[in-house]
Amino acid sequence: MSELSPPPDVDPLKCVEPEPTDPRPGRAPVVVSIVLLVATTGAAWWVWRQLPADARVPMHWNAAGEIDGYGSRASLFLLPGTILLLTLLFAGLPYIEPRRGNLLRSSRAYGALWIAVVAFLALIHGASLAAALGRPAPMDKLATGGVGAVFLILGNYLGKVRSNYFFGVRTPWTLSSELSWNKTHRLAGRLFVVLGMATMIAALAGPSGLPLTIGWLISLGAATLIPVVYSYFVWRSDPHKAGAG
C-alpha cells in the first residue's frame, strides 16, 4: 500500500477541514468587554456622585486638545453605553455573516480588533472622567496615540483575515477573487502597521493640533485608497475570479 494512501478504515472525505458551526468568535474579547464595561460604568457612577447636579462635564475636545463641548452628568455614561453597543455588535455579526466559516477562521484578528476598540474607548473614558474632576489630560495626543495603537494591532492581523462581508477591505474585487482578497489584505496590513507606528510617534513627539490632524487624515486616506486600487488590478489578473471565463 502506498504511504500516501489513507488507511482503509478512514473516509477520505473526513480529512477535509470541517466547516465551523459555532458562530462565537472566542471568549477573550467577551470577557475583556464585560470587564471594561463594568469598570467604566462603575467609574462613571463614582464620578457622577462626586459632581453637583448642575455640573458641566467635558464632552468634546478640538484638534489642539482644548475642551470645546460640555454635557450634563448623564453624559458620563455615554462611552460605557458605546462599549455595550459595540460589544453586542461584535458578538452578533458572526451569527449573520454569510461567510461565517471564513470569519470564524479569522477569529484571532476579529478578536484583536474587538479588544483594541473597546480598550481604546475605555482609555478615552478614563481621560474624560479625569477632566470632569478637574484633572485634564492631553486628549489630542492621547486620542491620536490610541488610534495609532488600534491601527498597529489591526495591521498585524489583517493579512490573516479570510474573505467575508463584514471585516476587512471589502471591495467588489476582493469579494469576488480570493487572490485579490489575500494580496490586498497583506498590503493593507503593512500600510496599517506603518500608519499606526507613525501615528503613535507623531502623537508623542510630533506636531500637535491641526497639523497633526491634517497629516493623519492624509495618511489615513492613502492607507485606505491604495489597497482599494490595488485590489482592482489584482482582480483583473486573476483567472479564477468569480465570473471569469
PyRosetta script that sets phi, psi and omega in degrees:
from pyrosetta import init, pose_from_sequence

init()
pose = pose_from_sequence("MSELSPPPDVDPLKCVEPEPTDPRPGRAPVVVSIVLLVATTGAAWWVWRQLPADARVPMHWNAAGEIDGYGSRASLFLLPGTILLLTLLFAGLPYIEPRRGNLLRSSRAYGALWIAVVAFLALIHGASLAAALGRPAPMDKLATGGVGAVFLILGNYLGKVRSNYFFGVRTPWTLSSELSWNKTHRLAGRLFVVLGMATMIAALAGPSGLPLTIGWLISLGAATLIPVVYSYFVWRSDPHKAGAG")
pose.set_psi(1, 135.9)
pose.set_omega(1, 179.5)
pose.set_phi(2, -65.5)
pose.set_psi(2, 144.6)
pose.set_omega(2, 178.5)
pose.set_phi(3, -66.5)
pose.set_psi(3, -20.4)
pose.set_omega(3, -178.4)
pose.set_phi(4, -84.9)
pose.set_psi(4, -11.1)
pose.set_omega(4, -178.8)
pose.set_phi(5, -82.1)
pose.set_psi(5, 142.5)
pose.set_omega(5, 178.5)
pose.set_phi(6, -72.7)
pose.set_psi(6, 153.4)
pose.set_omega(6, 176.3)
pose.set_phi(7, -54.9)
pose.set_psi(7, 151.4)
pose.set_omega(7, -175.0)
pose.set_phi(8, -63.3)
pose.set_psi(8, -21.4)
pose.set_omega(8, -178.0)
pose.set_phi(9, -95.8)
pose.set_psi(9, 11.5)
pose.set_omega(9, -178.8)
pose.set_phi(10, -111.5)
pose.set_psi(10, 127.2)
pose.set_omega(10, 177.4)
pose.set_phi(11, -78.8)
pose.set_psi(11, 118.0)
pose.set_omega(11, -178.7)
pose.set_phi(12, -57.1)
pose.set_psi(12, -30.4)
pose.set_omega(12, -179.4)
pose.set_phi(13, -66.4)
pose.set_psi(13, -25.6)
pose.set_omega(13, -178.9)
pose.set_phi(14, -79.0)
pose.set_psi(14, -7.6)
pose.set_omega(14, 177.7)
pose.set_phi(15, -77.3)
pose.set_psi(15, -15.2)
pose.set_omega(15, 179.3)
pose.set_phi(16, -72.1)
pose.set_psi(16, 138.2)
pose.set_omega(16, 179.9)
pose.set_phi(17, -58.7)
pose.set_psi(17, 123.6)
pose.set_omega(17, -177.5)
pose.set_phi(18, -70.0)
pose.set_psi(18, 151.1)
pose.set_omega(18, 177.6)
pose.set_phi(19, -71.9)
pose.set_psi(19, 126.9)
pose.set_omega(19, 178.4)
pose.set_phi(20, -60.0)
pose.set_psi(20, 138.4)
pose.set_omega(20, -179.8)
pose.set_phi(21, -111.7)
pose.set_psi(21, -20.6)
pose.set_omega(21, -179.7)
pose.set_phi(22, -87.0)
pose.set_psi(22, 114.4)
pose.set_omega(22, -174.9)
pose.set_phi(23, -77.9)
pose.set_psi(23, -2.8)
pose.set_omega(23, -178.7)
pose.set_phi(24, -73.5)
pose.set_psi(24, 131.4)
pose.set_omega(24, -176.3)
pose.set_phi(25, -78.5)
pose.set_psi(25, -7.9)
pose.set_omega(25, -177.9)
pose.set_phi(26, 136.5)
pose.set_psi(26, 161.0)
pose.set_omega(26, -176.7)
pose.set_phi(27, -83.5)
pose.set_psi(27, -33.2)
pose.set_omega(27, -173.3)
pose.set_phi(28, -55.7)
pose.set_psi(28, -49.9)
pose.set_omega(28, -179.9)
pose.set_phi(29, -61.8)
pose.set_psi(29, -36.6)
pose.set_omega(29, 179.4)
pose.set_phi(30, -66.0)
pose.set_psi(30, -45.2)
pose.set_omega(30, -179.4)
pose.set_phi(31, -63.1)
pose.set_psi(31, -46.3)
pose.set_omega(31, 179.5)
pose.set_phi(32, -61.0)
pose.set_psi(32, -42.7)
pose.set_omega(32, -179.5)
pose.set_phi(33, -63.4)
pose.set_psi(33, -42.8)
pose.set_omega(33, -179.8)
pose.set_phi(34, -64.8)
pose.set_psi(34, -43.5)
pose.set_omega(34, 179.5)
pose.set_phi(35, -61.7)
pose.set_psi(35, -46.6)
pose.set_omega(35, -179.4)
pose.set_phi(36, -68.1)
pose.set_psi(36, -35.0)
pose.set_omega(36, 177.9)
pose.set_phi(37, -64.4)
pose.set_psi(37, -45.2)
pose.set_omega(37, 178.4)
pose.set_phi(38, -64.3)
pose.set_psi(38, -43.5)
pose.set_omega(38, -177.8)
pose.set_phi(39, -65.0)
pose.set_psi(39, -46.2)
pose.set_omega(39, -178.4)
pose.set_phi(40, -68.7)
pose.set_psi(40, -37.2)
pose.set_omega(40, 178.0)
pose.set_phi(41, -67.6)
pose.set_psi(41, -43.3)
pose.set_omega(41, 178.3)
pose.set_phi(42, -63.2)
pose.set_psi(42, -42.0)
pose.set_omega(42, 178.3)
pose.set_phi(43, -64.8)
pose.set_psi(43, -40.5)
pose.set_omega(43, 178.1)
pose.set_phi(44, -63.3)
pose.set_psi(44, -40.8)
pose.set_omega(44, 178.4)
pose.set_phi(45, -63.3)
pose.set_psi(45, -41.8)
pose.set_omega(45, -179.8)
pose.set_phi(46, -64.1)
pose.set_psi(46, -44.8)
pose.set_omega(46, 179.1)
pose.set_phi(47, -66.5)
pose.set_psi(47, -38.8)
pose.set_omega(47, 178.3)
pose.set_phi(48, -56.1)
pose.set_psi(48, -38.9)
pose.set_omega(48, -179.5)
pose.set_phi(49, -74.1)
pose.set_psi(49, -21.1)
pose.set_omega(49, 179.6)
pose.set_phi(50, -82.3)
pose.set_psi(50, -18.6)
pose.set_omega(50, -173.4)
pose.set_phi(51, -98.6)
pose.set_psi(51, 148.8)
pose.set_omega(51, 174.6)
pose.set_phi(52, -68.2)
pose.set_psi(52, 162.0)
pose.set_omega(52, -174.9)
pose.set_phi(53, -61.4)
pose.set_psi(53, -30.4)
pose.set_omega(53, -177.5)
pose.set_phi(54, -98.9)
pose.set_psi(54, 20.5)
pose.set_omega(54, -177.6)
pose.set_phi(55, -65.1)
pose.set_psi(55, 145.0)
pose.set_omega(55, 174.0)
pose.set_phi(56, -101.4)
pose.set_psi(56, 119.4)
pose.set_omega(56, -174.6)
pose.set_phi(57, -101.4)
pose.set_psi(57, 128.8)
pose.set_omega(57, 177.2)
pose.set_phi(58, -58.5)
pose.set_psi(58, 131.9)
pose.set_omega(58, -176.6)
pose.set_phi(59, -126.7)
pose.set_psi(59, -21.3)
pose.set_omega(59, -175.9)
pose.set_phi(60, -145.9)
pose.set_psi(60, 142.0)
pose.set_omega(60, 178.6)
pose.set_phi(61, -122.6)
pose.set_psi(61, 143.0)
pose.set_omega(61, 177.9)
pose.set_phi(62, -84.7)
pose.set_psi(62, -175.1)
pose.set_omega(62, -175.6)
pose.set_phi(63, -63.7)
pose.set_psi(63, -23.3)
pose.set_omega(63, 179.0)
pose.set_phi(64, -87.7)
pose.set_psi(64, 1.8)
pose.set_omega(64, -179.6)
pose.set_phi(65, 82.4)
pose.set_psi(65, 16.3)
pose.set_omega(65, -179.7)
pose.set_phi(66, -97.1)
pose.set_psi(66, 139.9)
pose.set_omega(66, 179.3)
pose.set_phi(67, -68.9)
pose.set_psi(67, 125.1)
pose.set_omega(67, 179.0)
pose.set_phi(68, -133.5)
pose.set_psi(68, 16.6)
pose.set_omega(68, 177.9)
pose.set_phi(69, -156.1)
pose.set_psi(69, 139.6)
pose.set_omega(69, -177.5)
pose.set_phi(70, -130.2)
pose.set_psi(70, 159.7)
pose.set_omega(70, 176.1)
pose.set_phi(71, -140.6)
pose.set_psi(71, -179.5)
pose.set_omega(71, 178.4)
pose.set_phi(72, -80.8)
pose.set_psi(72, 179.2)
pose.set_omega(72, 178.2)
pose.set_phi(73, -60.2)
pose.set_psi(73, -30.9)
pose.set_omega(73, -179.4)
pose.set_phi(74, -62.3)
pose.set_psi(74, -24.5)
pose.set_omega(74, -179.7)
pose.set_phi(75, -67.6)
pose.set_psi(75, -12.3)
pose.set_omega(75, 176.1)
pose.set_phi(76, -61.9)
pose.set_psi(76, -22.9)
pose.set_omega(76, -176.8)
pose.set_phi(77, -97.0)
pose.set_psi(77, 6.7)
pose.set_omega(77, -177.8)
pose.set_phi(78, -65.4)
pose.set_psi(78, -48.9)
pose.set_omega(78, -178.0)
pose.set_phi(79, -69.8)
pose.set_psi(79, -39.9)
pose.set_omega(79, 172.5)
pose.set_phi(80, -58.9)
pose.set_psi(80, -37.5)
pose.set_omega(80, 176.5)
pose.set_phi(81, -64.5)
pose.set_psi(81, -38.2)
pose.set_omega(81, 177.5)
pose.set_phi(82, -64.9)
pose.set_psi(82, -40.8)
pose.set_omega(82, 177.3)
pose.set_phi(83, -60.9)
pose.set_psi(83, -41.1)
pose.set_omega(83, 178.5)
pose.set_phi(84, -62.0)
pose.set_psi(84, -47.1)
pose.set_omega(84, -178.7)
pose.set_phi(85, -64.1)
pose.set_psi(85, -41.7)
pose.set_omega(85, 179.2)
pose.set_phi(86, -66.9)
pose.set_psi(86, -36.1)
pose.set_omega(86, 177.1)
pose.set_phi(87, -62.2)
pose.set_psi(87, -45.1)
pose.set_omega(87, 177.7)
pose.set_phi(88, -63.4)
pose.set_psi(88, -38.3)
pose.set_omega(88, 179.8)
pose.set_phi(89, -66.4)
pose.set_psi(89, -49.5)
pose.set_omega(89, 179.9)
pose.set_phi(90, -61.6)
pose.set_psi(90, -39.5)
pose.set_omega(90, -179.0)
pose.set_phi(91, -71.3)
pose.set_psi(91, -29.9)
pose.set_omega(91, -174.8)
pose.set_phi(92, -88.1)
pose.set_psi(92, -27.2)
pose.set_omega(92, -175.8)
pose.set_phi(93, -57.4)
pose.set_psi(93, -41.1)
pose.set_omega(93, -179.8)
pose.set_phi(94, -60.4)
pose.set_psi(94, -22.9)
pose.set_omega(94, -178.8)
pose.set_phi(95, -75.0)
pose.set_psi(95, -21.5)
pose.set_omega(95, -176.7)
pose.set_phi(96, -116.1)
pose.set_psi(96, 3.4)
pose.set_omega(96, 179.6)
pose.set_phi(97, -73.5)
pose.set_psi(97, 121.0)
pose.set_omega(97, 178.9)
pose.set_phi(98, -59.8)
pose.set_psi(98, -34.6)
pose.set_omega(98, 178.0)
pose.set_phi(99, -101.5)
pose.set_psi(99, 55.8)
pose.set_omega(99, -173.6)
pose.set_phi(100, -56.4)
pose.set_psi(100, -41.5)
pose.set_omega(100, -179.0)
pose.set_phi(101, -58.4)
pose.set_psi(101, -43.5)
pose.set_omega(101, 179.3)
pose.set_phi(102, -66.3)
pose.set_psi(102, -38.5)
pose.set_omega(102, 179.1)
pose.set_phi(103, -66.0)
pose.set_psi(103, -39.4)
pose.set_omega(103, 179.4)
pose.set_phi(104, -68.8)
pose.set_psi(104, -32.6)
pose.set_omega(104, 175.7)
pose.set_phi(105, -72.6)
pose.set_psi(105, -12.3)
pose.set_omega(105, 175.4)
pose.set_phi(106, -101.6)
pose.set_psi(106, 23.2)
pose.set_omega(106, -170.1)
pose.set_phi(107, -63.3)
pose.set_psi(107, -31.8)
pose.set_omega(107, 179.5)
pose.set_phi(108, -66.2)
pose.set_psi(108, -44.1)
pose.set_omega(108, 178.0)
pose.set_phi(109, -67.1)
pose.set_psi(109, -43.2)
pose.set_omega(109, 179.9)
pose.set_phi(110, -62.0)
pose.set_psi(110, -44.8)
pose.set_omega(110, 179.6)
pose.set_phi(111, -66.9)
pose.set_psi(111, -37.0)
pose.set_omega(111, 179.2)
pose.set_phi(112, -64.0)
pose.set_psi(112, -43.2)
pose.set_omega(112, 177.9)
pose.set_phi(113, -64.7)
pose.set_psi(113, -43.3)
pose.set_omega(113, 179.7)
pose.set_phi(114, -56.4)
pose.set_psi(114, -51.4)
pose.set_omega(114, -178.8)
pose.set_phi(115, -64.2)
pose.set_psi(115, -42.2)
pose.set_omega(115, -178.2)
pose.set_phi(116, -62.0)
pose.set_psi(116, -40.9)
pose.set_omega(116, -177.8)
pose.set_phi(117, -68.0)
pose.set_psi(117, -47.9)
pose.set_omega(117, -178.2)
pose.set_phi(118, -68.8)
pose.set_psi(118, -33.2)
pose.set_omega(118, 177.1)
pose.set_phi(119, -66.6)
pose.set_psi(119, -39.1)
pose.set_omega(119, 177.3)
pose.set_phi(120, -62.5)
pose.set_psi(120, -44.5)
pose.set_omega(120, 178.8)
pose.set_phi(121, -63.9)
pose.set_psi(121, -37.3)
pose.set_omega(121, 177.7)
pose.set_phi(122, -64.9)
pose.set_psi(122, -38.0)
pose.set_omega(122, 177.4)
pose.set_phi(123, -62.7)
pose.set_psi(123, -47.5)
pose.set_omega(123, 179.1)
pose.set_phi(124, -63.6)
pose.set_psi(124, -37.4)
pose.set_omega(124, 178.6)
pose.set_phi(125, -62.6)
pose.set_psi(125, -42.8)
pose.set_omega(125, 178.6)
pose.set_phi(126, -61.6)
pose.set_psi(126, -42.3)
pose.set_omega(126, 178.1)
pose.set_phi(127, -65.6)
pose.set_psi(127, -36.4)
pose.set_omega(127, 178.7)
pose.set_phi(128, -66.3)
pose.set_psi(128, -40.3)
pose.set_omega(128, 178.1)
pose.set_phi(129, -65.1)
pose.set_psi(129, -39.4)
pose.set_omega(129, 177.5)
pose.set_phi(130, -62.2)
pose.set_psi(130, -40.8)
pose.set_omega(130, 178.1)
pose.set_phi(131, -65.1)
pose.set_psi(131, -36.4)
pose.set_omega(131, 178.6)
pose.set_phi(132, -64.5)
pose.set_psi(132, -27.8)
pose.set_omega(132, 178.6)
pose.set_phi(133, -91.6)
pose.set_psi(133, 8.0)
pose.set_omega(133, 178.0)
pose.set_phi(134, 85.3)
pose.set_psi(134, 20.5)
pose.set_omega(134, 179.1)
pose.set_phi(135, -124.5)
pose.set_psi(135, 68.3)
pose.set_omega(135, -173.6)
pose.set_phi(136, -65.7)
pose.set_psi(136, 146.5)
pose.set_omega(136, 175.9)
pose.set_phi(137, -110.7)
pose.set_psi(137, 161.7)
pose.set_omega(137, 177.4)
pose.set_phi(138, -70.2)
pose.set_psi(138, 82.7)
pose.set_omega(138, -171.8)
pose.set_phi(139, -61.9)
pose.set_psi(139, -33.8)
pose.set_omega(139, -179.4)
pose.set_phi(140, -62.1)
pose.set_psi(140, -46.9)
pose.set_omega(140, -180.0)
pose.set_phi(141, -72.6)
pose.set_psi(141, -36.1)
pose.set_omega(141, 179.9)
pose.set_phi(142, -65.3)
pose.set_psi(142, -46.5)
pose.set_omega(142, -179.8)
pose.set_phi(143, -67.0)
pose.set_psi(143, -43.6)
pose.set_omega(143, -179.6)
pose.set_phi(144, -63.9)
pose.set_psi(144, -44.7)
pose.set_omega(144, 177.9)
pose.set_phi(145, -63.0)
pose.set_psi(145, -37.9)
pose.set_omega(145, 178.2)
pose.set_phi(146, -65.6)
pose.set_psi(146, -41.6)
pose.set_omega(146, 176.9)
pose.set_phi(147, -62.7)
pose.set_psi(147, -40.6)
pose.set_omega(147, 177.0)
pose.set_phi(148, -60.1)
pose.set_psi(148, -40.5)
pose.set_omega(148, 178.5)
pose.set_phi(149, -64.3)
pose.set_psi(149, -38.6)
pose.set_omega(149, 178.1)
pose.set_phi(150, -62.8)
pose.set_psi(150, -44.4)
pose.set_omega(150, 179.4)
pose.set_phi(151, -66.7)
pose.set_psi(151, -36.3)
pose.set_omega(151, 178.5)
pose.set_phi(152, -63.8)
pose.set_psi(152, -45.0)
pose.set_omega(152, 178.9)
pose.set_phi(153, -64.6)
pose.set_psi(153, -46.6)
pose.set_omega(153, -179.7)
pose.set_phi(154, -61.5)
pose.set_psi(154, -42.6)
pose.set_omega(154, -178.9)
pose.set_phi(155, -61.7)
pose.set_psi(155, -33.8)
pose.set_omega(155, 179.7)
pose.set_phi(156, -67.7)
pose.set_psi(156, -23.7)
pose.set_omega(156, -177.2)
pose.set_phi(157, -107.4)
pose.set_psi(157, -15.0)
pose.set_omega(157, -168.3)
pose.set_phi(158, -62.0)
pose.set_psi(158, -34.6)
pose.set_omega(158, -178.6)
pose.set_phi(159, -66.5)
pose.set_psi(159, -12.9)
pose.set_omega(159, -178.9)
pose.set_phi(160, -102.1)
pose.set_psi(160, 3.7)
pose.set_omega(160, -178.5)
pose.set_phi(161, -76.6)
pose.set_psi(161, 132.4)
pose.set_omega(161, 177.3)
pose.set_phi(162, -87.0)
pose.set_psi(162, 159.4)
pose.set_omega(162, -176.9)
pose.set_phi(163, -59.6)
pose.set_psi(163, 124.9)
pose.set_omega(163, 177.4)
pose.set_phi(164, -156.4)
pose.set_psi(164, 174.3)
pose.set_omega(164, -173.3)
pose.set_phi(165, -96.4)
pose.set_psi(165, -6.4)
pose.set_omega(165, -173.8)
pose.set_phi(166, -117.7)
pose.set_psi(166, -22.9)
pose.set_omega(166, -168.9)
pose.set_phi(167, -132.5)
pose.set_psi(167, 117.8)
pose.set_omega(167, 178.4)
pose.set_phi(168, 123.9)
pose.set_psi(168, -167.7)
pose.set_omega(168, 178.5)
pose.set_phi(169, -86.2)
pose.set_psi(169, 94.7)
pose.set_omega(169, -172.7)
pose.set_phi(170, -101.0)
pose.set_psi(170, 98.8)
pose.set_omega(170, 174.3)
pose.set_phi(171, -118.4)
pose.set_psi(171, 165.4)
pose.set_omega(171, 176.9)
pose.set_phi(172, -57.1)
pose.set_psi(172, -27.5)
pose.set_omega(172, -175.5)
pose.set_phi(173, -84.0)
pose.set_psi(173, -38.6)
pose.set_omega(173, 177.1)
pose.set_phi(174, -70.7)
pose.set_psi(174, -32.8)
pose.set_omega(174, -178.0)
pose.set_phi(175, -76.4)
pose.set_psi(175, -14.3)
pose.set_omega(175, 180.0)
pose.set_phi(176, -114.0)
pose.set_psi(176, 7.8)
pose.set_omega(176, -179.9)
pose.set_phi(177, -149.1)
pose.set_psi(177, 116.9)
pose.set_omega(177, 177.6)
pose.set_phi(178, -63.6)
pose.set_psi(178, -36.7)
pose.set_omega(178, 178.7)
pose.set_phi(179, -62.8)
pose.set_psi(179, -45.8)
pose.set_omega(179, 178.5)
pose.set_phi(180, -63.6)
pose.set_psi(180, -42.3)
pose.set_omega(180, 179.1)
pose.set_phi(181, -59.3)
pose.set_psi(181, -50.8)
pose.set_omega(181, -174.5)
pose.set_phi(182, -65.8)
pose.set_psi(182, -46.8)
pose.set_omega(182, -178.8)
pose.set_phi(183, -67.9)
pose.set_psi(183, -39.6)
pose.set_omega(183, -179.8)
pose.set_phi(184, -63.9)
pose.set_psi(184, -40.7)
pose.set_omega(184, -178.0)
pose.set_phi(185, -73.3)
pose.set_psi(185, -30.6)
pose.set_omega(185, 174.1)
pose.set_phi(186, -66.5)
pose.set_psi(186, -41.6)
pose.set_omega(186, 177.9)
pose.set_phi(187, -66.4)
pose.set_psi(187, -47.2)
pose.set_omega(187, -178.9)
pose.set_phi(188, -61.3)
pose.set_psi(188, -37.5)
pose.set_omega(188, 178.6)
pose.set_phi(189, -60.7)
pose.set_psi(189, -45.0)
pose.set_omega(189, 178.6)
pose.set_phi(190, -63.2)
pose.set_psi(190, -43.8)
pose.set_omega(190, 179.9)
pose.set_phi(191, -63.1)
pose.set_psi(191, -39.6)
pose.set_omega(191, -179.5)
pose.set_phi(192, -68.7)
pose.set_psi(192, -35.1)
pose.set_omega(192, 176.0)
pose.set_phi(193, -63.4)
pose.set_psi(193, -46.5)
pose.set_omega(193, 178.5)
pose.set_phi(194, -61.9)
pose.set_psi(194, -44.7)
pose.set_omega(194, 178.8)
pose.set_phi(195, -60.9)
pose.set_psi(195, -44.4)
pose.set_omega(195, -179.4)
pose.set_phi(196, -62.8)
pose.set_psi(196, -45.5)
pose.set_omega(196, 180.0)
pose.set_phi(197, -64.6)
pose.set_psi(197, -44.3)
pose.set_omega(197, 179.9)
pose.set_phi(198, -63.6)
pose.set_psi(198, -38.7)
pose.set_omega(198, 179.8)
pose.set_phi(199, -65.4)
pose.set_psi(199, -42.5)
pose.set_omega(199, 179.5)
pose.set_phi(200, -66.2)
pose.set_psi(200, -40.8)
pose.set_omega(200, 178.2)
pose.set_phi(201, -64.7)
pose.set_psi(201, -43.7)
pose.set_omega(201, 179.7)
pose.set_phi(202, -63.6)
pose.set_psi(202, -36.7)
pose.set_omega(202, 179.6)
pose.set_phi(203, -65.6)
pose.set_psi(203, -32.4)
pose.set_omega(203, -177.3)
pose.set_phi(204, -87.1)
pose.set_psi(204, -40.0)
pose.set_omega(204, -171.4)
pose.set_phi(205, -128.7)
pose.set_psi(205, -5.2)
pose.set_omega(205, -175.6)
pose.set_phi(206, -90.9)
pose.set_psi(206, -169.6)
pose.set_omega(206, 178.6)
pose.set_phi(207, -68.4)
pose.set_psi(207, 152.6)
pose.set_omega(207, 178.7)
pose.set_phi(208, -111.4)
pose.set_psi(208, 174.8)
pose.set_omega(208, 176.0)
pose.set_phi(209, 75.6)
pose.set_psi(209, -145.5)
pose.set_omega(209, -174.6)
pose.set_phi(210, -62.0)
pose.set_psi(210, -41.6)
pose.set_omega(210, 178.5)
pose.set_phi(211, -58.1)
pose.set_psi(211, -39.6)
pose.set_omega(211, 178.5)
pose.set_phi(212, -64.6)
pose.set_psi(212, -43.1)
pose.set_omega(212, -179.5)
pose.set_phi(213, -64.6)
pose.set_psi(213, -45.4)
pose.set_omega(213, -179.4)
pose.set_phi(214, -64.4)
pose.set_psi(214, -45.2)
pose.set_omega(214, 179.2)
pose.set_phi(215, -61.3)
pose.set_psi(215, -39.5)
pose.set_omega(215, -179.6)
pose.set_phi(216, -68.9)
pose.set_psi(216, -40.5)
pose.set_omega(216, 179.9)
pose.set_phi(217, -64.6)
pose.set_psi(217, -38.5)
pose.set_omega(217, 177.2)
pose.set_phi(218, -64.8)
pose.set_psi(218, -43.6)
pose.set_omega(218, 179.8)
pose.set_phi(219, -64.5)
pose.set_psi(219, -41.1)
pose.set_omega(219, 178.6)
pose.set_phi(220, -63.0)
pose.set_psi(220, -42.3)
pose.set_omega(220, 178.8)
pose.set_phi(221, -60.7)
pose.set_psi(221, -41.1)
pose.set_omega(221, 179.5)
pose.set_phi(222, -67.7)
pose.set_psi(222, -44.4)
pose.set_omega(222, -178.7)
pose.set_phi(223, -66.0)
pose.set_psi(223, -22.7)
pose.set_omega(223, 178.9)
pose.set_phi(224, -90.1)
pose.set_psi(224, -42.2)
pose.set_omega(224, -175.8)
pose.set_phi(225, -73.0)
pose.set_psi(225, -39.9)
pose.set_omega(225, -177.0)
pose.set_phi(226, -58.3)
pose.set_psi(226, -47.9)
pose.set_omega(226, 178.2)
pose.set_phi(227, -62.8)
pose.set_psi(227, -34.6)
pose.set_omega(227, 179.3)
pose.set_phi(228, -62.8)
pose.set_psi(228, -48.0)
pose.set_omega(228, 179.2)
pose.set_phi(229, -64.9)
pose.set_psi(229, -42.5)
pose.set_omega(229, -179.5)
pose.set_phi(230, -61.4)
pose.set_psi(230, -38.0)
pose.set_omega(230, -178.6)
pose.set_phi(231, -61.6)
pose.set_psi(231, -33.4)
pose.set_omega(231, 179.6)
pose.set_phi(232, -67.4)
pose.set_psi(232, -45.6)
pose.set_omega(232, -177.2)
pose.set_phi(233, -69.2)
pose.set_psi(233, -34.5)
pose.set_omega(233, 175.3)
pose.set_phi(234, -66.8)
pose.set_psi(234, -41.5)
pose.set_omega(234, 178.7)
pose.set_phi(235, -58.6)
pose.set_psi(235, -42.4)
pose.set_omega(235, -179.1)
pose.set_phi(236, -60.9)
pose.set_psi(236, -33.6)
pose.set_omega(236, -176.5)
pose.set_phi(237, -90.8)
pose.set_psi(237, 1.1)
pose.set_omega(237, -177.0)
pose.set_phi(238, -90.7)
pose.set_psi(238, 112.4)
pose.set_omega(238, -180.0)
pose.set_phi(239, -72.6)
pose.set_psi(239, -12.8)
pose.set_omega(239, -177.2)
pose.set_phi(240, -104.5)
pose.set_psi(240, 11.6)
pose.set_omega(240, 179.7)
pose.set_phi(241, -65.3)
pose.set_psi(241, 157.8)
pose.set_omega(241, -179.4)
pose.set_phi(242, -60.7)
pose.set_psi(242, 131.0)
pose.set_omega(242, 179.0)
pose.set_phi(243, 87.8)
pose.set_psi(243, -3.2)
pose.set_omega(243, -179.6)
pose.set_phi(244, -69.6)
pose.set_psi(244, 144.0)
pose.set_omega(244, 176.7)
pose.set_phi(245, 81.8)
pose.dump_pdb("model.pdb")
